[in-house]
Amino acid sequence: MNTLINRLTLATTILAIFILSLSCADMKNNDKQKKLFEKVIDGKPVSLYFLENKNGMKVSLTNYGGKIVNAWIPDRNGKLADIILGFNTIDEYVKGSKSFGATVGRYANRIAKATFKLDHVDYQLPVNNGPNCIHGGPNGFYSKVFDAKEIETPEGKAVEMRYVSPDGENGFPGTLDFTVTFTLTEKNELMINYKATTDKPTVLNLTNHAYFNLKGEGNGDVTGIEVVVNGDSIAEVANNEMIPTGIFRNILNTPMDFKTPRLVSKDIDADYDQLKYAGGYDHAWKLNKKEKSERSFAASAYQPENGRFMEVFTTEPAVQFFTGNSLNGSQIGKGGAGYAKRSGFCFETQHFPDSPNHPNFPSTVLRPGETFLSTTIYKFSVR
């Protein structure tokens, strides 16, 4: 009996040592990666923050632009892969594309002619997308250093990031006090909560611009995924500038109908005006909702090769499904591969492009005394 007890004790000890060694190895890897993100930018410290749940899902974030840097997700065989396009160091993020994994504001997507009127006042924004303004201008939230701290929430461990955008920054009125909180739950959900207040009437549209590849970043194009989008119409665009006409076009039974699972490769190059303008999918779907701001299902993506399944839930009225049509291989990613056309896709939950210039679109106006609140969840599982 004593011999059996001794053997069980020894086995337990060995297992504990093994688990501890794995934990120590993870800590060393985290420390090594973190050093590559420690820098002072615009007089403020930049760092890397880590979230991990009991299922082995891991997420890392940087407070430079509120960016998702890594998301290690298991496949149906339990193999982990980083599914987020991006870079290995903070210097590469500074030099490379600012949108990779970024929190986007003050106004995600496009504003036509870089102008809008609010309360009879005309506002001029910087031009950085043809004659238009995109993603808040050339120095939007994606290039700002947020104040960050690790916190505990009822849903799990989180990183809270705050940025105060001064009145007139990039032409937008009002001092905006903005917070984004990233939480990793035990349900393999990455929850993103946005909160903002202003001291003057302003417009606001926020999103996250993570590029996903469910095969793992740098592993080819994403057109082999099966996608569902919970919408019957899109904000129709006029031409390749991708500015809405103001019409919500019904897309049922067209190449843009994703109400039931559809391979992206099936119709991405179809002879359909909206797809030809964008060189693929890059449109805002109007989501089907029972109530205006309810948290509801928006979209999903399934990778048949490895079983990774991603669902998106949001309080926002739209999701911009983008198939990385503008990627051209010039951005060299974490694994050393250039991110070529369609090597990542985005589900950008948001209000509609150019809403300030379309009174029939849901309003993006935020006024003093109001609090902007928005939630988006990226949930991962296998099938």
CORKAPE-V887069 format. One record per run of one state. SS is the DSSP state (A for helix, B for strand, O for the rest). FROM is the first residue (numbers start at 1). TO is the last residue. If there is no record, write none. Layout:
SS:FROM:TO
SS:FROM:TO
This chain:
O:1:1
A:2:35
O:36:38
B:39:41
O:42:43
B:44:46
O:47:47
B:48:52
O:53:57
B:58:62
O:63:63
B:64:64
O:65:66
B:67:74
O:75:79
B:80:82
O:83:83
B:84:84
O:85:89
A:90:95
O:96:102
B:103:104
O:105:106
B:107:107
O:108:109
B:110:111
A:112:114
B:115:118
O:119:120
B:121:124
O:125:128
B:129:129
O:130:131
B:132:134
O:135:140
A:141:143
O:144:144
B:145:145
O:146:146
B:147:153
O:154:155
B:156:165
O:166:168
A:169:171
O:172:175
B:176:184
O:185:188
B:189:198
O:199:201
B:202:203
O:204:204
B:205:205
O:206:206
B:207:208
O:209:211
B:212:212
O:213:225
B:226:229
O:230:230
B:231:237
O:238:243
B:244:250
O:251:261
B:262:263
A:264:267
O:268:272
A:273:278
O:279:281
B:282:287
O:288:295
B:296:302
O:303:307
B:308:314
O:315:317
B:318:322
O:323:331
B:332:332
O:333:337
B:338:338
O:339:344
B:345:350
O:351:354
A:355:357
O:358:364
B:365:366
O:367:371
B:372:382
O:383:383
